[in-house]
Each structure stands twice: as C-alpha cells, then as structure tokens.
Amino acid sequence: MNQIAFIRIRPSQRVNERLRLWSLVVAVLATILCVGVVFGVETGAESPEPVSFDDTVQTGLTLEDEYSLLGTSNVVLPRVQTFYSQYEYVVGYYGVDTYVDAQRQAGHDHRFGYPIAIYVTDYGDTGIDLNDDGYPIVERDPGWTDAEEAWYVVDSDARTPSEKAVPSFADRSDAESFAESHGGEVLSWAEIVDTPFETDDASSVRDRVDEQNADADELVNNSKTHDERPVSVVVGEDVDNVQEGINEAPENTTVLVPEGTYNETLQIDRPITLAGDGNVTIRGDEDGSVVTVTTSDVSVRDLSITGVGTLATGAEELPGEVSDEWDDDFLVYYGGADAGVSAHVADDVLIEDVDIETPANGVILRDSNGAVVRNVTVREATEGDTGYAGVMALRSPGIIENSTITDGRDTVYLYRSPGMVVRNNEIGESDLGVHLMHTDRALLADNRIRNVENTGIYIMTGPVGNAIVGNEISNSSYGASVGGSDSYVAENVFEANDYGLRMAASASIYEHNVFAGNDVGARDAAVLPTNRVVRNDFVGNEDHAIAGAGPLRIWSYDGDGNYWQGGTSLADGTPPKRPYSPTDPVDGRLHDVDGAETLARAPALDALSGLEQSVSGMQTKSIVDLSPACGPNNPELIERTAWAEAAYSCNGTVVTD
C-alpha cells in the first residue's frame, strides 16, 4: 500500500501541492549552491581568556540551591568554565564533578566539539575555609586557573547545598594544605577526569520509576491503618455536633458522622479519623477553611465539603507551627489561604473519598510529609470562580492519586515537595494542570490532562530528577513544559495541543513518547544540547519539531532514532537510508506534500544532509535524527490517538492494519 495515500492533507493545501513540491526542490538546490559562501569556521585563534562566570551558560546548581545560599556570607562554590570549538557560548559548570559527568555523556563531542580552554576556580590565595554547613568561604575573591594544570581535593568536608564539593588550586601545596585541614585526597587533572562521581542522572531516574511507584503503594497501604480505628464518638448520639465529637474523641479513634448536612468549620488537633457514614456534607461559613488539621496521623474521609471562604491567596498568617526558612513569607501567602481541607505540620494525613466545592482552594498541605490524597474530587463552587489550586502541596511530599481535579488556576501545585507522586488523576479545565516549583524527583504518571488553557504539566525553577511517564495530554496550549535537568519523559501521548512538549530541561531522556496532531510536536528550548531523544513517534503534526537558538541537536542514540511521518517515506518498499531533520525546510515538509517519496530520495537531499552534519553554520537551531526509524516505535500508543491511520510500519502498512 502506498504510504502517501494516508498522509493527512489539509484542504487549504491541496490546491498548491505541486507548486509547493517544486519550491522545496528549488530550496534544496539553492541551499547547496550557497552554503560555501555563507558559512565559515575561524581557526588558529589563541586560547581565550576566562570570562566572568555570570556571563556563562550555567549548569549544575538548582534555583532552590541558589536561594538556600542567600544570606550566607562569602560562600564561593567550585566552578568550571569551558570554551568549546562548536558551541558559541562559554559553558559554566558548578562543580568539577558536573563538568566531568557532562564530558562522559554520549554524543557530547558531536554537539559541543572539543574544549578549546578549561578554567577552574583557584582557591589558592583566598583564605579558604568551610562554614558550619561545609560550604567553602573565602576572604578574597578567587581567580581562575588552567584546569589541566590545577590540583583537586576530593572526599574532603567541603560541600555544596546538594553534594560533596571538589575545591581546586593552582598550586599543589595549597591543595595539600587544604586537605590537611579538611580531609580528602589531592588529585591531578588526569586523575580527576577518571574519578567516578555519584550522579543521579536521567538514566537513574528511569530506573527509579518502578521503585517510586512501589514506595507510593506502601505509603497508601500504611495510611489504611487509619480506617481500622474503633469508633469512639457518634455525632448526634454521643455529642451534638462534629467539633464537639472531635474534642472528646480519644486519640487513634474514629468520629463517625451520620448522614446529613452540618453547618460547621472544624479544627482537628489530635490524631483521629473523621469519617462520614452515608451522604454527609460539612458546610462552612464561607469565611476561611472548612476543615483545618494541625497534627499528624489524621484521616478525613467520606465527606462532601462546601462553604469554603474566598481567599485563594494572600493570607497574612498560618495555622499551626511556623518554621524559620527563606521562603516562609511565600508559604504564609499561599498556605494560609482558604481551602476545603487545610493541613499544617500534619505528617501522614489521609484525605480520601472527599468531594470539595470551592471558590478558593480544594486541599492545602503545608509542611506535611507523607500526605495521601486519593479519590478526591475538587471543582469550582459556582461557574466563574477561578480559585487558585485544586491540591496545593507546600513542602509536603506524599501522593495524590485517583482523583478528579478541575477548574482554578493550578489544578495541582507542588512547591518544594521532593519525591511527590501524582498518578492516575483526571485533570483539566484550568489554567495550569500540574505545576512544579523547586520540586525534585517527583513522579507524574498515568494522568489524563485535557483542556488546559496554558500548560498541562509545567516544571520550572530548575529542579532535577523528575519523571513524567504515561500521561495523556490533549487540547492545551502546551502539553508539557519540562525545565531543570536530569529528567525522564517517557510513554506520554501529546495530542492536539498547540505545542506538544517544550523541552527546556538539559541532560534528560525523552523516549517512547507519541506526538500526534499538534501544531508543533516538540520544541527543543534547552540552551545546552545535552538531551537524549529517541524512540519517539511524530505523526499528524503541522511541524514535527522545532528548535531554539543553539547548536545542532542530535536526536538519535546508539543507532536508535525516532519515527517521523513522511520522513521515512516508502517509494518501492524500502525506506531511504539517510538522516532526517525536522527543522530542515525540505525534510520538515515531507509529511505535508504529494510526491514525498520521490523527494525523500533526491540526491540533493543526501548532499544537504551531509553538509548539515559537517558545516557548523548550518547547525544553528537545527535538529537531526541520524537513525530515523522506518516504522512507529510505539504503535500501541499511536492507536490511542486519532492519527493512527497516518502512521506506517516498516513494510508500508498502516499500524492499525
């Protein structure tokens, strides 16, 4: 069966197909004729001098770590700056280990070229010492020294906010003096580049997904012990109202609330279970949160909650204990707002089978580790209420699962909640779906996110080690925008979005995703081209992929590439064996025009592909797949979309056949 018969052609395109095809051919020839004139490579220059670290493209320090250093005096962390032969910016690395790990990444030389010059921090004449946290502090600003001539101290007491530090010195005697005072071993450059550093990179995040799901299962099972608490108080029989029942219930017992509507706002300050029996509604007075929890091991279940106050953000005080951290004002502003259930410094709280109508927030968790929110429904109280968050977790790692959360600004908002698991939820009709700030190592899995005005999954403020797996995101401006580094994005379906995925994270793995029917399938916005993008499928998109400023992005690895509808067109039963570039003006339109099979085999395209890989000037804002797949990598996922009949297997048949 001829593949082109199943390529989606938009009505407005049919009239001009022949003209467009000839235009593409002319573009190829013109590009080849002009390439020798336009691009050139400067050679023979002397080694550049070091620049201010603020002028480099920086990596290796999260924004949360930067904030944690605010207010610390004279702290200067170890740094490296590198000039590359094929990258137009100077790259600044926080930590020698970060630099060494980057050099070991597959394809690094192809993307960046070779290092022209490498400089490291010279602590030699700074009066270096360590503060109480182990951070290097100096009396005088350090300079820079040639990395290959420097000496390094490993396994000392020196630290950064997230790991051990490796101070560097121009003179060996200074390094030995530091090691004598603070421990560690002195190594040369040749030794340091061979040193194994423990790093939590994207592949380790991939390996962690099953374990993280299992840990979440265990957390849920442990929370079930709250259901085994004996009933000590029955409202209406033993006491007149719910709050009185809470006040009189012994610890680790259950307050049972019979069917009915109770006009109360509740304060829970002891470890009990508050459980409805039948159709139970707790109706607040529309002034504040309806249920406020200020102690650990509390369960709230089988209730409907209405009458929430209207303060979505902007609180001036907090219930419960208050900490002393750099972001306390932020937590007061958001965490003290109104919600259906508000938990403060309440570890191991369980909120289950609760229905919340709210003009403000559904659930707020603040400084509450191990919280479980499951089978919860959150929606706006009346049409037009914007609210803020369905579930807001502030410094509260735990799990949100099996819930339906709609409306508001942020459906799920995670702030400094490392290791949070958000899975199997129905999310949508909001401004943002799942929104992460300063949250590392989260798992966002198997959520269905639809009709989000802005972004379905939005990961910002430079976190590390997040996993986004198995989600279906559709009909949003951006399906997902993933920032930070060392993240794992896999087995997601991005369908019918303006942009399927914005790839702003670096050193991350994007694999086994499907991009179907988007205006733009994926947008590579990472400043550093360090991602691994393989075994994904692109079908039915206006543009399969685009790239921001920067050098060539290689979207293949170890012989594996991606499937591009139209990019591996079959003319006689055999796919063309050449790289594919979705950002190329010809390749990028092969899935849109008649005659794609013939054009894909044009000798001019083979010549152009060779030039794109060898001439640095042609690599700007470019993506190339060196090993494009002849058939879909993820046919089961494609079959979930409306574009299955536009995807072909290697033998030229539709994947649904």
C-alpha positions in Angstrom: 0.0 0.0 0.0 1.4 3.4 -0.9 2.1 5.5 2.2 1.2 8.9 0.7 -2.4 7.9 0.4 -2.8 8.1 4.1 -0.9 11.3 4.8 -3.3 14.0 6.1 -3.6 16.8 3.6 -5.4 19.9 4.8 -8.0 21.4 2.4 -6.1 24.7 2.1 -3.0 22.8 1.0 -4.4 20.7 -1.9 -4.5 23.4 -4.5 -0.9 24.3 -4.3 0.7 20.9 -3.7 2.6 20.8 -7.0 3.9 24.4 -6.6 5.0 23.6 -3.0 6.8 20.5 -4.1 8.8 22.3 -6.8 9.5 25.1 -4.3 11.1 22.6 -1.9 13.3 21.2 -4.7 14.4 24.7 -5.6 15.1 25.4 -1.9 17.4 22.4 -1.7 19.4 23.3 -4.8 19.7 26.9 -3.7 20.9 25.9 -0.2 23.6 23.7 -1.6 24.9 26.3 -4.1 25.1 29.0 -1.4 26.4 27.0 1.6 30.1 27.5 0.7 29.6 31.3 0.7 27.5 31.7 3.8 29.3 29.7 6.4 32.9 29.6 7.6 34.9 28.4 10.6 37.5 30.5 12.2 40.7 28.6 13.1 44.1 29.3 14.5 42.8 31.6 17.3 44.8 31.8 20.6 43.3 30.3 23.7 40.6 32.7 25.1 40.9 34.3 28.5 38.4 33.4 31.2 35.3 35.5 31.5 33.0 36.4 34.4 31.1 33.4 35.5 27.9 35.5 35.3 28.5 35.7 31.5 28.5 31.9 31.0 25.6 29.5 30.3 25.4 27.8 33.7 24.5 24.3 34.8 24.9 22.2 37.9 23.0 24.3 40.6 19.3 24.3 41.1 17.4 27.6 41.7 16.4 26.2 45.1 20.1 25.7 46.0 20.8 29.3 44.9 18.0 30.6 47.1 19.3 28.5 50.0 22.6 30.3 49.7 21.0 33.7 50.1 22.2 35.3 53.3 25.3 33.2 53.6 28.4 35.2 53.8 31.5 34.9 51.5 30.4 31.5 50.1 32.0 30.7 46.7 31.3 27.2 45.3 33.8 25.4 43.0 33.2 26.3 39.3 34.5 25.4 35.9 34.2 27.4 32.6 34.8 25.9 29.3 35.2 27.2 25.7 34.1 24.7 23.1 35.0 24.5 19.4 31.4 24.1 18.2 29.4 25.9 20.8 29.1 29.7 20.6 28.7 30.3 24.4 31.0 29.7 27.3 29.6 27.0 29.5 29.8 27.4 33.2 29.7 24.3 35.5 29.0 24.4 39.2 31.4 21.7 40.3 34.3 19.8 38.7 32.1 16.7 39.0 29.4 18.3 36.9 31.9 19.1 34.2 33.4 15.6 34.2 30.0 14.0 34.1 29.0 16.2 31.1 32.1 15.0 29.2 31.1 11.4 29.6 27.6 11.9 28.1 27.1 10.1 24.8 27.3 12.5 21.8 28.8 15.3 23.8 31.7 15.9 21.4 29.4 15.8 18.4 27.2 18.6 19.9 29.9 20.8 21.5 33.1 19.9 19.7 36.3 19.8 21.7 37.3 22.0 24.7 39.4 24.9 23.5 40.1 26.1 27.0 39.1 25.0 30.5 39.4 27.1 33.6 38.6 26.2 37.3 38.3 28.2 40.5 41.7 28.9 42.2 41.2 29.0 45.9 45.0 29.3 46.5 45.2 32.9 47.7 41.7 33.3 49.1 42.0 32.3 52.7 39.6 29.4 52.1 37.8 27.8 55.0 34.5 25.9 55.5 31.4 27.3 57.3 29.2 25.2 59.6 27.4 23.7 56.5 30.7 22.7 54.9 30.4 25.4 52.2 33.7 27.0 51.0 34.0 30.5 52.3 36.7 33.0 51.3 38.3 36.2 52.5 39.3 37.3 49.0 37.6 36.6 45.6 39.2 33.6 43.8 40.7 33.9 40.3 40.8 31.3 37.5 43.5 28.8 36.6 44.1 26.4 33.8 42.2 23.2 34.7 44.8 20.9 33.3 47.5 22.4 35.5 45.4 22.6 38.6 45.1 20.3 41.7 41.9 19.0 43.2 40.8 17.8 46.6 38.2 15.0 46.6 36.4 13.5 49.6 37.0 16.4 51.9 34.5 18.0 54.3 33.6 20.6 51.6 30.1 20.6 50.4 27.6 22.4 48.1 23.9 22.6 49.1 23.3 19.2 47.5 26.5 17.2 47.3 30.2 17.0 48.1 32.4 19.7 46.7 35.8 19.4 44.9 37.9 22.6 45.6 40.6 23.3 43.1 44.0 25.1 43.4 46.7 26.3 41.0 49.5 25.1 43.4 49.7 21.6 44.8 51.0 22.9 48.1 47.8 24.9 48.6 45.7 21.8 47.8 47.7 19.7 50.3 47.3 22.4 53.0 43.5 22.4 52.5 43.4 18.6 52.6 45.4 18.6 55.8 42.8 20.9 57.5 39.6 19.5 56.0 40.5 15.9 54.9 40.4 14.5 51.4 42.9 13.4 48.7 44.8 15.6 46.3 44.4 14.6 42.6 45.8 15.9 39.3 43.6 16.8 36.3 44.4 13.4 34.6 43.2 11.7 37.8 40.1 13.8 38.4 38.7 13.2 34.9 38.9 9.4 35.6 37.3 9.7 39.0 33.8 8.1 39.3 31.3 10.6 40.8 28.0 9.5 42.1 25.4 11.4 40.0 21.6 11.0 39.8 21.3 11.3 36.1 18.3 10.7 33.8 19.0 7.0 33.4 18.9 6.5 37.1 15.6 8.4 37.2 14.3 6.0 34.6 15.5 3.0 36.8 13.8 4.6 39.8 10.2 4.8 38.4 9.1 1.3 39.5 10.6 1.7 42.9 9.0 5.0 43.4 5.6 3.6 42.4 6.1 0.7 44.9 7.0 3.2 47.7 3.8 5.1 46.9 1.8 1.9 47.1 3.4 1.2 50.5 2.5 4.7 51.7 -1.1 4.3 50.7 -1.3 0.9 52.4 0.2 2.3 55.6 -2.4 5.1 55.6 -5.2 2.5 55.6 -4.4 1.8 59.3 -6.4 4.9 59.9 -9.5 3.0 58.7 -9.1 0.4 61.5 -9.5 2.8 64.3 -12.5 2.0 66.5 -15.5 4.3 66.7 -15.4 6.3 69.9 -18.0 9.0 69.2 -21.1 9.1 67.0 -22.3 12.6 66.2 -26.0 13.0 67.1 -25.9 10.2 69.7 -22.9 10.9 71.9 -22.4 14.6 71.1 -24.5 17.4 69.5 -22.1 18.5 66.7 -19.0 17.4 64.8 -16.5 19.7 66.5 -17.6 18.5 70.0 -17.1 15.0 68.8 -13.5 15.8 67.7 -12.8 17.4 71.0 -14.0 14.5 73.0 -12.6 11.6 70.9 -9.6 9.8 72.4 -6.5 9.6 70.2 -6.4 7.0 67.4 -10.2 6.5 67.4 -12.9 7.4 64.8 -15.5 10.1 65.0 -18.5 8.9 62.9 -20.7 11.4 61.3 -24.2 10.1 60.2 -25.9 11.2 57.0 -26.9 14.9 56.9 -25.6 18.4 56.5 -23.6 20.0 59.3 -23.1 23.8 59.3 -19.6 23.9 60.9 -16.0 24.8 60.4 -13.8 22.1 62.0 -10.4 22.2 63.8 -8.6 18.8 64.2 -5.7 18.9 66.6 -5.4 15.3 67.6 -4.7 12.0 65.7 -8.2 10.8 64.9 -10.2 9.7 61.9 -13.2 11.8 60.9 -15.5 9.6 58.8 -18.8 10.2 57.1 -21.5 7.5 57.2 -23.7 8.0 54.2 -24.3 11.3 52.4 -22.6 13.7 54.7 -21.9 17.4 53.9 -19.8 19.7 56.1 -20.9 23.3 55.1 -18.6 26.1 56.2 -19.5 29.7 56.8 -17.7 30.9 53.6 -15.1 32.6 55.8 -11.9 30.5 55.9 -11.1 26.8 55.5 -13.8 24.3 56.4 -11.6 21.6 57.9 -8.2 22.6 59.4 -5.7 19.9 60.5 -2.8 20.8 62.8 -1.4 17.5 63.9 -0.1 14.3 62.4 -1.9 10.9 61.7 -5.3 12.4 60.9 -7.7 10.9 58.4 -10.6 12.8 56.8 -12.8 10.6 54.6 -16.3 10.0 53.1 -17.4 13.6 53.2 -18.6 16.4 51.0 -17.4 19.9 51.8 -18.9 23.2 50.7 -18.9 26.8 52.1 -15.2 27.4 51.7 -14.0 31.0 52.0 -13.0 33.1 49.0 -9.4 33.8 49.9 -7.5 32.0 47.2 -4.1 33.6 48.0 -2.8 36.5 50.0 -3.0 35.2 53.6 -1.2 37.0 56.4 -0.9 34.2 59.0 -0.7 30.4 59.2 -2.4 27.9 61.4 -0.2 25.5 63.4 3.6 25.7 63.9 5.6 28.2 61.8 9.1 27.4 60.6 12.1 29.8 60.0 13.2 29.3 56.4 14.0 31.6 53.4 10.5 31.1 51.9 8.3 31.5 54.9 6.6 34.6 53.6 5.7 32.7 50.4 4.2 29.9 52.5 2.1 32.3 54.5 0.8 34.0 51.4 -0.3 30.7 49.8 -0.5 28.2 52.6 -2.7 30.4 54.9 -5.4 30.8 52.2 -8.9 29.2 52.4 -9.4 25.5 51.4 -11.9 22.7 51.8 -9.2 20.8 53.8 -6.1 22.6 55.1 -3.4 20.6 56.8 -0.4 22.3 58.5 2.6 20.4 60.0 0.4 17.3 59.8 2.5 14.3 58.7 0.8 11.2 57.4 -2.5 12.9 56.9 -5.0 10.9 54.8 -7.7 12.7 52.8 -9.8 10.1 51.0 -13.2 9.9 49.2 -13.8 13.6 49.8 -15.8 15.9 47.4 -15.0 19.6 47.6 -16.7 22.6 46.0 -14.6 25.7 46.4 -14.1 29.2 45.2 -10.6 29.2 46.5 -8.5 26.0 47.1 -9.5 22.4 47.5 -6.7 20.9 49.6 -3.7 22.7 51.1 -0.8 20.7 52.5 1.9 22.7 54.3 5.0 21.1 55.9 3.1 17.8 56.0 5.3 14.8 55.0 3.7 11.6 53.8 0.3 13.1 53.0 -2.1 10.9 50.9 -4.8 12.5 48.8 -6.8 9.9 47.0 -10.3 9.5 45.4 -10.9 13.2 45.9 -13.0 15.5 43.7 -12.3 19.2 43.6 -14.3 21.6 41.4 -15.4 25.3 41.4 -18.3 26.1 43.7 -20.1 28.2 41.1 -19.4 28.9 37.5 -16.9 31.7 37.1 -15.0 31.0 40.3 -11.3 31.0 39.4 -9.8 29.9 42.7 -6.2 29.0 42.9 -5.3 25.3 43.3 -7.2 22.1 43.4 -4.5 20.5 45.6 -1.6 22.6 46.8 1.4 20.8 48.4 3.9 23.2 50.0 7.0 21.4 51.4 4.8 18.3 51.6 6.0 15.2 49.8 3.4 12.5 49.5 0.9 11.1 46.9 -2.0 12.4 45.0 -3.9 9.7 43.1 -7.1 8.5 41.6 -8.7 12.0 41.9 -10.7 14.3 39.6 -9.5 17.9 39.9 -10.8 20.6 37.7 -11.0 24.4 37.4 -8.9 27.0 39.2 -5.5 28.4 38.2 -3.3 25.4 39.1 -5.1 22.1 39.3 -2.2 20.5 41.2 0.6 22.8 42.6 3.7 21.3 44.1 6.2 23.5 45.8 9.4 22.1 47.4 7.8 18.7 47.7 10.7 16.3 46.6 9.7 12.8 45.7 6.0 13.7 45.3 3.9 11.1 43.3 0.9 12.4 41.2 -0.7 9.5 39.4 -3.9 8.2 37.8 -5.8 11.5 38.1 -8.3 13.3 35.8 -7.1 16.9 35.4 -8.3 19.8 33.3 -10.4 22.9 32.6 -7.8 25.1 34.4 -5.0 27.5 33.6 -2.2 25.0 34.5 -2.5 21.3 35.1 0.3 20.0 37.3 2.7 22.8 38.2 6.0 22.1 39.9 8.3 24.7 41.5 11.5 23.8 43.3 10.4 20.2 43.4 12.9 17.4 42.6 12.5 13.7 42.0 8.7 13.8 41.5 6.8 11.1 39.6 3.9 12.3 37.4 2.4 9.2 36.0 -0.7 8.0 34.1 -2.6 11.2 34.5 -5.2 12.3 31.9 -4.9 16.1 31.4 -7.3 17.8 29.0 -8.4 21.3 28.0 -5.8 23.2 30.0 -5.6 26.8 28.8 -1.9 27.2 29.4 0.3 24.1 30.2 -0.7 20.6 31.1 2.5 19.8 33.0 4.7 22.8 33.9 8.1 22.1 35.6 10.0 25.2 36.4 12.7 26.8 38.6 15.4 24.3 37.6 14.6 21.1 39.5 16.4 17.8 38.9 15.5 14.2 38.5 11.7 14.4 37.8 9.9 11.6 35.9 7.0 12.2 33.6 5.6 8.9 32.5 2.5 7.5 30.8 0.4 10.7 30.8 -2.1 11.6 28.1 -2.3 15.4 27.5 -4.5 17.0 24.9 -6.2 20.2 23.8 -3.8 22.5 25.7 -1.6 25.4 24.6 1.4 23.4 25.8 1.0 19.8 26.6 4.1 19.9 28.9 7.0 22.3 29.6 9.8 20.5 31.3 12.6 22.5 32.8 15.6 21.7 35.1 17.8 18.8 34.3 18.3 15.0 34.5 14.6 14.3 34.0 12.9 11.3 32.4 10.0 11.9 30.0 8.6 8.7 28.5 5.5 6.9 27.2 3.4 10.0 27.2 0.8 10.9 24.5 0.7 14.6 23.4 -2.2 15.1 21.1 -4.0 18.1 19.6 -2.1 20.7 21.5 -0.6 24.0 20.2 2.7 22.6 21.3 3.0 19.0 22.4 6.2 19.4 24.5 8.6 22.2 25.4 11.9 20.6 26.2 13.7 23.1 28.3 15.4 20.6 30.6 19.0 19.6 29.9 20.8 16.2 30.3 17.4 14.5 30.2 15.9 11.4 28.4 12.9 11.7 26.2 11.8 8.3 24.8 8.8 6.3 23.7 6.5 9.4 23.5 3.9 10.0 20.8 3.3 13.4 19.3 0.1 13.4 17.3 -1.9 16.1 15.7 -0.2 19.1 17.4 0.6 22.4 15.7 4.1 21.7 16.8 5.0 18.3 18.1 8.1 19.2 20.2 10.0 22.4 20.8 13.7 22.0 21.9 14.2 25.0 24.1 17.2 23.7 26.0 20.2 26.1 25.8 22.6 23.2 26.3 22.1 20.4 23.7 22.6 17.5 26.1 19.3 15.6 25.8 18.7 12.1 24.6 15.7 12.0 22.3 15.0 8.5 20.9 12.2 6.0 20.0 9.5 8.7 19.9 6.8 8.9 17.2 5.8 12.1 15.3 2.6 11.9 13.3 0.0 14.4 12.1 1.7 17.4 13.4 1.9 20.7 11.4 5.6 20.8 12.4 7.0 17.7 13.9 9.7 19.6 15.9 11.4 23.0 16.1 14.4 24.2 18.0 15.5 27.4 19.7 18.9 29.1 19.4 21.9 26.9 19.8 24.0 24.3 18.0 22.9 21.1 16.4 20.7 18.8 18.4 21.3 15.1 17.7 18.0 13.2 18.2 19.4 9.7 18.0 21.5 7.4 20.2 23.4 4.2 19.7 21.7 3.5 16.4 18.2 4.3 17.6 16.2 7.2 16.3 12.6 8.4 16.1 9.7 7.8 13.7 8.8 10.8 11.6 5.7 10.6 9.5 6.8 11.5 5.9 10.5 11.4 6.9 11.0 7.8 6.1 8.5 7.5 3.2 8.5 4.3 1.2 8.7 4.5 -2.6 9.4 0.9 -3.5 9.1 -0.9 -0.3 12.5 0.3 1.1 12.9 3.3 3.3 15.6 5.9 2.4 18.8 5.4 4.4 19.8 8.9 5.4 19.4 11.3 8.3 16.2 13.2 8.8 15.9 16.8 10.0 12.5 18.1 11.1 13.9 21.7 11.2 15.1 21.5 7.6 12.9 23.4 5.2 12.6 20.4 2.9 12.5 17.5 5.4 10.2 19.3 7.7 7.5 19.4 4.9 7.8 15.9 3.6 4.7 14.7 5.5 2.6 17.6 4.1 3.1 17.3 0.3 2.4 14.9 -2.5 5.5 13.3 -4.0 7.2 13.0 -0.6 8.5 9.5 -1.5 10.3 10.8 -4.6 11.6 13.9 -3.0 12.9 12.0 0.1 15.2 10.1 -2.3 16.6 13.1 -4.2 20.4 13.0 -4.4 20.3 16.7 -3.4 18.8 15.9 -0.1 21.6 13.4 0.6 24.2 16.0 -0.1 22.4 18.6 2.1 22.3 16.1 5.0 26.0 15.7 4.8 26.5 19.4 4.8 24.3 19.9 7.8 26.4 17.5 9.8 29.7 18.9 8.8 29.3 22.6 8.5 28.9 24.3 11.8 26.9 27.3 10.4 24.1 25.0 9.2 23.6 23.6 12.7 22.1 26.6 14.3 18.5 26.0 15.5 18.8 22.5 13.9 17.6 19.0 14.9 18.9 16.0 13.1 18.0 12.3 13.5 20.9 10.2 12.3 18.9 6.9 12.5 15.3 7.6 11.7 13.0 4.6 12.2 11.1 3.2 9.2 8.1 2.5 11.4 6.5 3.6 14.6 8.3 2.7 17.8 5.1 2.8 19.9 2.2 1.5 17.9 0.0 0.8 20.9 0.2 4.4 22.0 -0.4 5.7 18.5 -3.6 3.6 18.3 -5.0 5.7 21.2 -4.9 8.8 19.0 -6.9 10.0 16.0 -3.8 9.7 13.8 -3.2 6.0 13.7 -4.0 5.7 10.0 -1.3 8.2 9.1 1.5 6.1 10.7 3.1 3.2 8.8 5.1 0.1 9.7 8.4 -0.7 8.0 6.6 -2.8 5.4 4.4 0.1 4.3 1.2 -0.9 6.0 -0.8 1.3 8.4 -0.1 0.4 12.1 -3.8 -0.3 12.6 -3.9 -3.0 9.9 
